[in-house]
């Protein structure tokens, strides 16, 4: 959280998080990825906040399921990628209150700009929302199902090179950015990192903290991008250690040995190894 934007997790469905963002000067409040309406309305009520923005990172049901009920219960405006709105796959796209977001476009929450970053791969219309660090306050990244702690989204619509490009854009964000993802997958993803043999004291230290949080039923998120940049193998497909780990698991991909693979090819194999894990 920054002094200008307060962020609150709202657990939804099985393991989703919707994120409430409250801008303290204007009193405006956004929800990112409401998988359900009821828990959002309950959280708004308990905080005394009024919903002004509904933002979807992508069209999957567990990220948009609350749209219609929230549009009915509030005067909020709806924001989603131009691609997803054009394809009419966002509930409420025909409400007259839907606004398209394009890559690089700033969206104002009160006085605070959130920048749209197009991150195709998990789906073709996927976007992330970013608020840059200010003075000593960390930045905020809402990554949906593109970047998870220690993992990334599955390839439902895009290609591995597309998702690798998208992740490289997120990787380039400042290290003091807090990453808020769409799911609580951190501990599950850590098993895959260990399976790859990419253990390190830093990973163990991070996981100890995450396990403590989960034992109290707290989210492991947000996480600092500095930690993801160091520990998330999906952000490091161009790192020789990660490439070597993929090659060591080539039993699932016979014929990989002796080939010089590009980072995007390494990334593709890494994603496939995770799919079969
Ligand atoms: Fe998704």
py3Dmol code that shows the C-alpha trace and the ligand (Angstrom):
import py3Dmol

protein = """\
ATOM      1  CA  UNK A   1       0.000   0.000   0.000  1.00  0.00           C
ATOM      2  CA  UNK A   2       1.103   3.565  -0.584  1.00  0.00           C
ATOM      3  CA  UNK A   3       0.020   6.603   1.364  1.00  0.00           C
ATOM      4  CA  UNK A   4      -2.175   7.645  -1.567  1.00  0.00           C
ATOM      5  CA  UNK A   5      -3.687   4.247  -2.356  1.00  0.00           C
ATOM      6  CA  UNK A   6      -4.803   1.737   0.263  1.00  0.00           C
ATOM      7  CA  UNK A   7      -4.996  -1.827  -1.095  1.00  0.00           C
ATOM      8  CA  UNK A   8      -7.109  -4.548   0.484  1.00  0.00           C
ATOM      9  CA  UNK A   9      -7.334  -8.226  -0.508  1.00  0.00           C
ATOM     10  CA  UNK A  10     -10.776  -9.755  -0.914  1.00  0.00           C
ATOM     11  CA  UNK A  11     -10.577 -13.553  -1.216  1.00  0.00           C
ATOM     12  CA  UNK A  12     -13.057 -14.883  -3.791  1.00  0.00           C
ATOM     13  CA  UNK A  13     -14.052 -18.383  -4.931  1.00  0.00           C
ATOM     14  CA  UNK A  14     -11.427 -21.118  -4.403  1.00  0.00           C
ATOM     15  CA  UNK A  15      -8.115 -19.252  -4.411  1.00  0.00           C
ATOM     16  CA  UNK A  16      -8.770 -15.948  -6.226  1.00  0.00           C
ATOM     17  CA  UNK A  17      -8.038 -12.487  -4.910  1.00  0.00           C
ATOM     18  CA  UNK A  18      -9.966  -9.408  -5.914  1.00  0.00           C
ATOM     19  CA  UNK A  19      -8.100  -6.246  -4.920  1.00  0.00           C
ATOM     20  CA  UNK A  20      -9.792  -3.124  -3.559  1.00  0.00           C
ATOM     21  CA  UNK A  21      -7.889   0.132  -4.158  1.00  0.00           C
ATOM     22  CA  UNK A  22      -8.976   3.183  -2.197  1.00  0.00           C
ATOM     23  CA  UNK A  23      -7.605   6.603  -3.146  1.00  0.00           C
ATOM     24  CA  UNK A  24      -7.689   8.619   0.030  1.00  0.00           C
ATOM     25  CA  UNK A  25      -7.875  12.183  -1.402  1.00  0.00           C
ATOM     26  CA  UNK A  26     -10.904  11.683  -3.652  1.00  0.00           C
ATOM     27  CA  UNK A  27     -12.427   8.739  -1.807  1.00  0.00           C
ATOM     28  CA  UNK A  28     -12.643   6.811  -5.102  1.00  0.00           C
ATOM     29  CA  UNK A  29     -12.440   3.021  -4.838  1.00  0.00           C
ATOM     30  CA  UNK A  30     -11.657   0.478  -7.542  1.00  0.00           C
ATOM     31  CA  UNK A  31     -12.007  -3.269  -7.537  1.00  0.00           C
ATOM     32  CA  UNK A  32      -9.696  -5.309  -9.735  1.00  0.00           C
ATOM     33  CA  UNK A  33     -10.998  -8.714 -10.867  1.00  0.00           C
ATOM     34  CA  UNK A  34     -14.194  -9.254  -8.861  1.00  0.00           C
ATOM     35  CA  UNK A  35     -14.774 -12.987  -9.236  1.00  0.00           C
ATOM     36  CA  UNK A  36     -17.866 -12.585  -7.056  1.00  0.00           C
ATOM     37  CA  UNK A  37     -19.931  -9.580  -5.954  1.00  0.00           C
ATOM     38  CA  UNK A  38     -20.949 -10.528  -2.389  1.00  0.00           C
ATOM     39  CA  UNK A  39     -17.512 -10.475  -0.731  1.00  0.00           C
ATOM     40  CA  UNK A  40     -16.706  -7.198  -2.538  1.00  0.00           C
ATOM     41  CA  UNK A  41     -19.917  -5.544  -1.348  1.00  0.00           C
ATOM     42  CA  UNK A  42     -19.285  -6.803   2.191  1.00  0.00           C
ATOM     43  CA  UNK A  43     -15.707  -5.436   2.179  1.00  0.00           C
ATOM     44  CA  UNK A  44     -16.879  -2.063   0.780  1.00  0.00           C
ATOM     45  CA  UNK A  45     -19.547  -1.891   3.477  1.00  0.00           C
ATOM     46  CA  UNK A  46     -17.153  -2.702   6.303  1.00  0.00           C
ATOM     47  CA  UNK A  47     -14.640  -0.079   5.087  1.00  0.00           C
ATOM     48  CA  UNK A  48     -17.312   2.533   4.366  1.00  0.00           C
ATOM     49  CA  UNK A  49     -16.052   2.851   0.783  1.00  0.00           C
ATOM     50  CA  UNK A  50     -18.115   3.576  -2.371  1.00  0.00           C
ATOM     51  CA  UNK A  51     -17.185   1.677  -5.528  1.00  0.00           C
ATOM     52  CA  UNK A  52     -16.254   3.934  -8.476  1.00  0.00           C
ATOM     53  CA  UNK A  53     -14.288   1.614 -10.806  1.00  0.00           C
ATOM     54  CA  UNK A  54     -14.614  -2.062 -11.774  1.00  0.00           C
ATOM     55  CA  UNK A  55     -11.459  -3.197 -13.596  1.00  0.00           C
ATOM     56  CA  UNK A  56     -10.940  -6.612 -15.232  1.00  0.00           C
ATOM     57  CA  UNK A  57      -7.456  -7.832 -16.173  1.00  0.00           C
ATOM     58  CA  UNK A  58      -9.016 -10.445 -18.488  1.00  0.00           C
ATOM     59  CA  UNK A  59     -12.295 -12.142 -19.330  1.00  0.00           C
ATOM     60  CA  UNK A  60     -12.078 -15.434 -17.393  1.00  0.00           C
ATOM     61  CA  UNK A  61     -15.124 -16.097 -15.231  1.00  0.00           C
ATOM     62  CA  UNK A  62     -13.225 -16.131 -11.955  1.00  0.00           C
ATOM     63  CA  UNK A  63     -12.147 -12.531 -12.670  1.00  0.00           C
ATOM     64  CA  UNK A  64     -15.406 -11.053 -14.010  1.00  0.00           C
ATOM     65  CA  UNK A  65     -18.119 -13.100 -12.259  1.00  0.00           C
ATOM     66  CA  UNK A  66     -19.115 -10.202  -9.977  1.00  0.00           C
ATOM     67  CA  UNK A  67     -19.344  -7.529 -12.710  1.00  0.00           C
ATOM     68  CA  UNK A  68     -23.101  -7.523 -13.348  1.00  0.00           C
ATOM     69  CA  UNK A  69     -24.163  -7.561  -9.695  1.00  0.00           C
ATOM     70  CA  UNK A  70     -21.649  -4.807  -8.871  1.00  0.00           C
ATOM     71  CA  UNK A  71     -22.861  -2.687 -11.804  1.00  0.00           C
ATOM     72  CA  UNK A  72     -26.429  -3.173 -10.539  1.00  0.00           C
ATOM     73  CA  UNK A  73     -25.575  -2.382  -6.908  1.00  0.00           C
ATOM     74  CA  UNK A  74     -23.306   0.660  -7.507  1.00  0.00           C
ATOM     75  CA  UNK A  75     -22.720   3.538  -9.940  1.00  0.00           C
ATOM     76  CA  UNK A  76     -19.223   2.253 -10.773  1.00  0.00           C
ATOM     77  CA  UNK A  77     -17.796   2.498 -14.293  1.00  0.00           C
ATOM     78  CA  UNK A  78     -16.356  -0.611 -15.930  1.00  0.00           C
ATOM     79  CA  UNK A  79     -12.854  -0.835 -17.449  1.00  0.00           C
ATOM     80  CA  UNK A  80     -11.317  -3.707 -19.429  1.00  0.00           C
ATOM     81  CA  UNK A  81      -8.985  -4.165 -22.369  1.00  0.00           C
ATOM     82  CA  UNK A  82     -10.181  -2.839 -25.706  1.00  0.00           C
ATOM     83  CA  UNK A  83      -9.656  -6.367 -27.072  1.00  0.00           C
ATOM     84  CA  UNK A  84     -11.899  -8.050 -24.508  1.00  0.00           C
ATOM     85  CA  UNK A  85     -14.612  -5.373 -24.867  1.00  0.00           C
ATOM     86  CA  UNK A  86     -14.518  -5.612 -28.674  1.00  0.00           C
ATOM     87  CA  UNK A  87     -14.987  -9.360 -28.366  1.00  0.00           C
ATOM     88  CA  UNK A  88     -17.903  -8.755 -25.975  1.00  0.00           C
ATOM     89  CA  UNK A  89     -16.551 -11.205 -23.455  1.00  0.00           C
ATOM     90  CA  UNK A  90     -16.730  -8.917 -20.443  1.00  0.00           C
ATOM     91  CA  UNK A  91     -20.085  -9.057 -18.577  1.00  0.00           C
ATOM     92  CA  UNK A  92     -21.438  -5.493 -18.659  1.00  0.00           C
ATOM     93  CA  UNK A  93     -19.651  -4.566 -21.899  1.00  0.00           C
ATOM     94  CA  UNK A  94     -23.067  -3.442 -23.238  1.00  0.00           C
ATOM     95  CA  UNK A  95     -24.037  -1.560 -20.048  1.00  0.00           C
ATOM     96  CA  UNK A  96     -23.150   1.876 -21.439  1.00  0.00           C
ATOM     97  CA  UNK A  97     -20.656   2.167 -18.582  1.00  0.00           C
ATOM     98  CA  UNK A  98     -17.779   0.198 -20.169  1.00  0.00           C
ATOM     99  CA  UNK A  99     -14.518   1.919 -21.153  1.00  0.00           C
ATOM    100  CA  UNK A 100     -11.705   0.359 -23.200  1.00  0.00           C
ATOM    101  CA  UNK A 101      -8.116   0.369 -21.935  1.00  0.00           C
ATOM    102  CA  UNK A 102      -5.197   0.406 -24.376  1.00  0.00           C
ATOM    103  CA  UNK A 103      -1.517  -0.330 -23.783  1.00  0.00           C
ATOM    104  CA  UNK A 104       0.150   2.622 -22.060  1.00  0.00           C
ATOM    105  CA  UNK A 105      -3.118   4.355 -21.260  1.00  0.00           C
ATOM    106  CA  UNK A 106      -3.372   5.963 -17.827  1.00  0.00           C
ATOM    107  CA  UNK A 107      -6.570   5.430 -15.862  1.00  0.00           C
ATOM    108  CA  UNK A 108      -7.144   7.894 -13.040  1.00  0.00           C
ATOM    109  CA  UNK A 109      -8.235   6.706  -9.612  1.00  0.00           C
ATOM    110  CA  UNK A 110      -8.840  10.078  -8.006  1.00  0.00           C
ATOM    111  CA  UNK A 111      -5.496  11.856  -8.417  1.00  0.00           C
ATOM    112  CA  UNK A 112      -3.511   8.653  -8.917  1.00  0.00           C
ATOM    113  CA  UNK A 113      -2.728   7.249 -12.383  1.00  0.00           C
ATOM    114  CA  UNK A 114      -2.814   3.504 -13.012  1.00  0.00           C
ATOM    115  CA  UNK A 115      -1.082   2.644 -16.283  1.00  0.00           C
ATOM    116  CA  UNK A 116      -2.363  -0.140 -18.514  1.00  0.00           C
ATOM    117  CA  UNK A 117       0.262  -2.652 -19.646  1.00  0.00           C
ATOM    118  CA  UNK A 118      -0.829  -5.075 -22.392  1.00  0.00           C
ATOM    119  CA  UNK A 119       0.441  -8.538 -21.400  1.00  0.00           C
ATOM    120  CA  UNK A 120      -0.938 -11.084 -23.914  1.00  0.00           C
ATOM    121  CA  UNK A 121      -0.222 -14.778 -23.407  1.00  0.00           C
ATOM    122  CA  UNK A 122      -2.550 -16.251 -20.766  1.00  0.00           C
ATOM    123  CA  UNK A 123      -5.297 -14.679 -22.891  1.00  0.00           C
ATOM    124  CA  UNK A 124      -4.923 -12.348 -25.870  1.00  0.00           C
ATOM    125  CA  UNK A 125      -6.689  -9.426 -24.182  1.00  0.00           C
ATOM    126  CA  UNK A 126      -4.901  -9.651 -20.832  1.00  0.00           C
ATOM    127  CA  UNK A 127      -3.781  -6.374 -19.233  1.00  0.00           C
ATOM    128  CA  UNK A 128      -1.919  -5.484 -16.034  1.00  0.00           C
ATOM    129  CA  UNK A 129      -2.339  -2.240 -14.081  1.00  0.00           C
ATOM    130  CA  UNK A 130       0.671  -0.384 -12.706  1.00  0.00           C
ATOM    131  CA  UNK A 131       1.144   2.521 -10.302  1.00  0.00           C
ATOM    132  CA  UNK A 132       4.713   3.834 -10.308  1.00  0.00           C
ATOM    133  CA  UNK A 133       6.757   4.167  -7.091  1.00  0.00           C
ATOM    134  CA  UNK A 134       6.577   7.640  -5.536  1.00  0.00           C
ATOM    135  CA  UNK A 135       9.300   9.057  -3.273  1.00  0.00           C
ATOM    136  CA  UNK A 136       9.845   6.293  -0.730  1.00  0.00           C
ATOM    137  CA  UNK A 137       6.539   4.541  -1.501  1.00  0.00           C
ATOM    138  CA  UNK A 138       6.735   1.304  -3.515  1.00  0.00           C
ATOM    139  CA  UNK A 139       5.026   0.887  -6.876  1.00  0.00           C
ATOM    140  CA  UNK A 140       1.955  -1.317  -7.288  1.00  0.00           C
ATOM    141  CA  UNK A 141       1.450  -3.939  -9.986  1.00  0.00           C
ATOM    142  CA  UNK A 142      -1.828  -5.811 -10.474  1.00  0.00           C
ATOM    143  CA  UNK A 143      -0.787  -8.717 -12.657  1.00  0.00           C
ATOM    144  CA  UNK A 144      -3.976 -10.820 -12.892  1.00  0.00           C
ATOM    145  CA  UNK A 145      -3.156 -14.287 -14.217  1.00  0.00           C
ATOM    146  CA  UNK A 146       0.001 -13.223 -16.081  1.00  0.00           C
ATOM    147  CA  UNK A 147       2.485 -13.198 -13.198  1.00  0.00           C
ATOM    148  CA  UNK A 148       2.070 -15.124  -9.947  1.00  0.00           C
ATOM    149  CA  UNK A 149       4.549 -15.339  -7.137  1.00  0.00           C
ATOM    150  CA  UNK A 150       7.126 -17.933  -8.348  1.00  0.00           C
ATOM    151  CA  UNK A 151       4.971 -18.702 -11.391  1.00  0.00           C
ATOM    152  CA  UNK A 152       3.042 -17.425 -14.390  1.00  0.00           C
ATOM    153  CA  UNK A 153      -0.303 -18.069 -16.089  1.00  0.00           C
ATOM    154  CA  UNK A 154      -1.036 -20.958 -18.416  1.00  0.00           C
ATOM    155  CA  UNK A 155      -1.095 -20.385 -22.162  1.00  0.00           C
ATOM    156  CA  UNK A 156      -4.797 -20.479 -22.992  1.00  0.00           C
ATOM    157  CA  UNK A 157      -4.793 -18.211 -26.053  1.00  0.00           C
ATOM    158  CA  UNK A 158      -1.342 -16.777 -26.660  1.00  0.00           C
ATOM    159  CA  UNK A 159       2.008 -18.331 -27.522  1.00  0.00           C
ATOM    160  CA  UNK A 160       5.053 -18.907 -25.325  1.00  0.00           C
ATOM    161  CA  UNK A 161       7.041 -16.138 -27.108  1.00  0.00           C
ATOM    162  CA  UNK A 162       4.130 -13.734 -26.504  1.00  0.00           C
ATOM    163  CA  UNK A 163       3.934 -14.518 -22.781  1.00  0.00           C
ATOM    164  CA  UNK A 164       7.735 -14.337 -22.456  1.00  0.00           C
ATOM    165  CA  UNK A 165       7.658 -10.850 -24.011  1.00  0.00           C
ATOM    166  CA  UNK A 166       4.877  -9.829 -21.623  1.00  0.00           C
ATOM    167  CA  UNK A 167       6.772 -11.147 -18.593  1.00  0.00           C
ATOM    168  CA  UNK A 168       9.909  -9.319 -19.704  1.00  0.00           C
ATOM    169  CA  UNK A 169       7.918  -6.068 -19.622  1.00  0.00           C
ATOM    170  CA  UNK A 170       6.808  -6.793 -16.054  1.00  0.00           C
ATOM    171  CA  UNK A 171      10.314  -7.878 -15.063  1.00  0.00           C
ATOM    172  CA  UNK A 172      11.607  -4.468 -16.166  1.00  0.00           C
ATOM    173  CA  UNK A 173       9.455  -2.661 -13.577  1.00  0.00           C
ATOM    174  CA  UNK A 174      11.283  -1.192 -10.562  1.00  0.00           C
ATOM    175  CA  UNK A 175      12.429  -3.692  -7.932  1.00  0.00           C
ATOM    176  CA  UNK A 176      10.495  -1.764  -5.266  1.00  0.00           C
ATOM    177  CA  UNK A 177       7.139  -2.588  -6.870  1.00  0.00           C
ATOM    178  CA  UNK A 178       4.631  -4.654  -4.916  1.00  0.00           C
ATOM    179  CA  UNK A 179       3.093  -7.373  -7.084  1.00  0.00           C
ATOM    180  CA  UNK A 180      -0.569  -8.293  -6.481  1.00  0.00           C
ATOM    181  CA  UNK A 181      -1.602 -11.374  -8.471  1.00  0.00           C
ATOM    182  CA  UNK A 182      -4.995 -12.931  -9.131  1.00  0.00           C
ATOM    183  CA  UNK A 183      -4.454 -16.220  -7.262  1.00  0.00           C
ATOM    184  CA  UNK A 184      -2.892 -17.638  -4.109  1.00  0.00           C
ATOM    185  CA  UNK A 185      -0.519 -20.067  -5.844  1.00  0.00           C
ATOM    186  CA  UNK A 186       2.788 -19.254  -4.106  1.00  0.00           C
ATOM    187  CA  UNK A 187       3.335 -22.478  -2.142  1.00  0.00           C
ATOM    188  CA  UNK A 188       2.126 -24.671  -5.038  1.00  0.00           C
ATOM    189  CA  UNK A 189       4.535 -22.866  -7.365  1.00  0.00           C
ATOM    190  CA  UNK A 190       7.393 -23.297  -4.912  1.00  0.00           C
ATOM    191  CA  UNK A 191       7.157 -27.095  -5.296  1.00  0.00           C
ATOM    192  CA  UNK A 192       7.864 -26.710  -9.006  1.00  0.00           C
ATOM    193  CA  UNK A 193      10.852 -24.424  -8.339  1.00  0.00           C
ATOM    194  CA  UNK A 194      12.261 -27.097  -6.002  1.00  0.00           C
ATOM    195  CA  UNK A 195      11.533 -29.824  -8.578  1.00  0.00           C
ATOM    196  CA  UNK A 196      13.647 -27.859 -11.055  1.00  0.00           C
ATOM    197  CA  UNK A 197      16.478 -27.863  -8.509  1.00  0.00           C
ATOM    198  CA  UNK A 198      16.527 -24.073  -8.244  1.00  0.00           C
ATOM    199  CA  UNK A 199      16.727 -24.101  -4.451  1.00  0.00           C
ATOM    200  CA  UNK A 200      18.565 -21.304  -2.693  1.00  0.00           C
ATOM    201  CA  UNK A 201      18.798 -19.809   0.804  1.00  0.00           C
ATOM    202  CA  UNK A 202      16.809 -16.818  -0.526  1.00  0.00           C
ATOM    203  CA  UNK A 203      14.010 -19.150  -1.696  1.00  0.00           C
ATOM    204  CA  UNK A 204      13.892 -20.917   1.672  1.00  0.00           C
ATOM    205  CA  UNK A 205      13.812 -17.614   3.536  1.00  0.00           C
ATOM    206  CA  UNK A 206      10.957 -16.380   1.349  1.00  0.00           C
ATOM    207  CA  UNK A 207       9.001 -19.634   1.714  1.00  0.00           C
ATOM    208  CA  UNK A 208       9.323 -19.637   5.494  1.00  0.00           C
ATOM    209  CA  UNK A 209       7.648 -16.217   5.534  1.00  0.00           C
ATOM    210  CA  UNK A 210       4.957 -17.401   3.091  1.00  0.00           C
ATOM    211  CA  UNK A 211       4.222 -20.534   5.147  1.00  0.00           C
ATOM    212  CA  UNK A 212       3.820 -18.405   8.277  1.00  0.00           C
ATOM    213  CA  UNK A 213       1.339 -16.170   6.449  1.00  0.00           C
ATOM    214  CA  UNK A 214      -0.649 -19.131   5.074  1.00  0.00           C
ATOM    215  CA  UNK A 215      -0.792 -20.795   8.502  1.00  0.00           C
ATOM    216  CA  UNK A 216      -2.717 -17.707   9.659  1.00  0.00           C
ATOM    217  CA  UNK A 217      -4.794 -17.772   6.457  1.00  0.00           C
ATOM    218  CA  UNK A 218      -3.193 -14.493   5.323  1.00  0.00           C
ATOM    219  CA  UNK A 219      -2.331 -13.887   1.643  1.00  0.00           C
ATOM    220  CA  UNK A 220       1.308 -14.377   0.631  1.00  0.00           C
ATOM    221  CA  UNK A 221       0.724 -11.375  -1.646  1.00  0.00           C
ATOM    222  CA  UNK A 222       1.777  -8.759  -2.386  1.00  0.00           C
ATOM    223  CA  UNK A 223       5.371  -9.684  -3.021  1.00  0.00           C
ATOM    224  CA  UNK A 224       8.210  -7.358  -3.971  1.00  0.00           C
ATOM    225  CA  UNK A 225       9.268  -7.528  -7.617  1.00  0.00           C
ATOM    226  CA  UNK A 226      12.877  -7.657  -6.346  1.00  0.00           C
ATOM    227  CA  UNK A 227      12.145 -11.146  -4.962  1.00  0.00           C
ATOM    228  CA  UNK A 228      10.293 -12.276  -8.106  1.00  0.00           C
ATOM    229  CA  UNK A 229      13.116 -10.984 -10.307  1.00  0.00           C
ATOM    230  CA  UNK A 230      15.511 -13.212  -8.313  1.00  0.00           C
ATOM    231  CA  UNK A 231      13.434 -16.319  -7.628  1.00  0.00           C
ATOM    232  CA  UNK A 232      10.677 -16.698 -10.237  1.00  0.00           C
ATOM    233  CA  UNK A 233      12.023 -19.040 -12.968  1.00  0.00           C
ATOM    234  CA  UNK A 234       9.448 -17.729 -15.464  1.00  0.00           C
ATOM    235  CA  UNK A 235      11.086 -14.286 -15.264  1.00  0.00           C
ATOM    236  CA  UNK A 236      14.538 -15.851 -15.735  1.00  0.00           C
ATOM    237  CA  UNK A 237      14.335 -17.980 -18.877  1.00  0.00           C
ATOM    238  CA  UNK A 238      17.407 -16.109 -20.139  1.00  0.00           C
ATOM    239  CA  UNK A 239      19.421 -17.059 -17.044  1.00  0.00           C
ATOM    240  CA  UNK A 240      21.940 -19.896 -17.634  1.00  0.00           C
ATOM    241  CA  UNK A 241      20.951 -21.589 -14.342  1.00  0.00           C
ATOM    242  CA  UNK A 242      17.304 -21.781 -15.408  1.00  0.00           C
ATOM    243  CA  UNK A 243      18.243 -22.939 -18.910  1.00  0.00           C
ATOM    244  CA  UNK A 244      20.408 -25.684 -17.358  1.00  0.00           C
ATOM    245  CA  UNK A 245      17.544 -26.752 -15.079  1.00  0.00           C
ATOM    246  CA  UNK A 246      15.229 -27.055 -18.093  1.00  0.00           C
ATOM    247  CA  UNK A 247      17.848 -29.083 -19.989  1.00  0.00           C
ATOM    248  CA  UNK A 248      18.257 -31.379 -16.953  1.00  0.00           C
ATOM    249  CA  UNK A 249      14.568 -32.206 -17.163  1.00  0.00           C
ATOM    250  CA  UNK A 250      14.700 -32.912 -20.869  1.00  0.00           C
ATOM    251  CA  UNK A 251      13.485 -36.453 -20.296  1.00  0.00           C
ATOM    252  CA  UNK A 252      10.007 -35.098 -21.014  1.00  0.00           C
ATOM    253  CA  UNK A 253      11.259 -33.527 -24.240  1.00  0.00           C
ATOM    254  CA  UNK A 254      13.579 -35.998 -25.967  1.00  0.00           C
ATOM    255  CA  UNK A 255      15.842 -34.441 -28.529  1.00  0.00           C
ATOM    256  CA  UNK A 256      16.488 -31.188 -26.673  1.00  0.00           C
ATOM    257  CA  UNK A 257      20.067 -32.109 -25.810  1.00  0.00           C
ATOM    258  CA  UNK A 258      22.795 -30.518 -27.907  1.00  0.00           C
ATOM    259  CA  UNK A 259      20.463 -27.828 -29.191  1.00  0.00           C
ATOM    260  CA  UNK A 260      21.169 -24.185 -28.500  1.00  0.00           C
ATOM    261  CA  UNK A 261      17.857 -22.835 -27.312  1.00  0.00           C
ATOM    262  CA  UNK A 262      16.756 -19.212 -27.216  1.00  0.00           C
ATOM    263  CA  UNK A 263      15.308 -17.758 -24.006  1.00  0.00           C
ATOM    264  CA  UNK A 264      11.823 -17.854 -25.493  1.00  0.00           C
ATOM    265  CA  UNK A 265      12.271 -21.546 -26.330  1.00  0.00           C
ATOM    266  CA  UNK A 266      13.549 -22.219 -22.807  1.00  0.00           C
ATOM    267  CA  UNK A 267      10.502 -20.355 -21.528  1.00  0.00           C
ATOM    268  CA  UNK A 268       8.198 -22.510 -23.691  1.00  0.00           C
ATOM    269  CA  UNK A 269       9.717 -25.733 -22.324  1.00  0.00           C
ATOM    270  CA  UNK A 270       9.567 -24.361 -18.794  1.00  0.00           C
ATOM    271  CA  UNK A 271       5.860 -23.597 -19.196  1.00  0.00           C
ATOM    272  CA  UNK A 272       5.273 -27.096 -20.618  1.00  0.00           C
ATOM    273  CA  UNK A 273       7.164 -28.718 -17.743  1.00  0.00           C
ATOM    274  CA  UNK A 274       4.930 -26.777 -15.327  1.00  0.00           C
ATOM    275  CA  UNK A 275       1.780 -27.877 -17.210  1.00  0.00           C
ATOM    276  CA  UNK A 276       2.811 -31.519 -16.752  1.00  0.00           C
ATOM    277  CA  UNK A 277       4.071 -31.137 -13.194  1.00  0.00           C
TER     278      UNK A 277
END
"""
ligand_1 = """\
1
LIG
Fe -7.367 -16.593 -16.064
"""
view = py3Dmol.view(width=600, height=400)
view.addModel(protein, "pdb")
view.setStyle({"model": 0}, {"cartoon": {"style": "trace"}})
view.addModel(ligand_1, "xyz")
view.setStyle({"model": 1}, {"stick": {}})
view.zoomTo()
view.show()
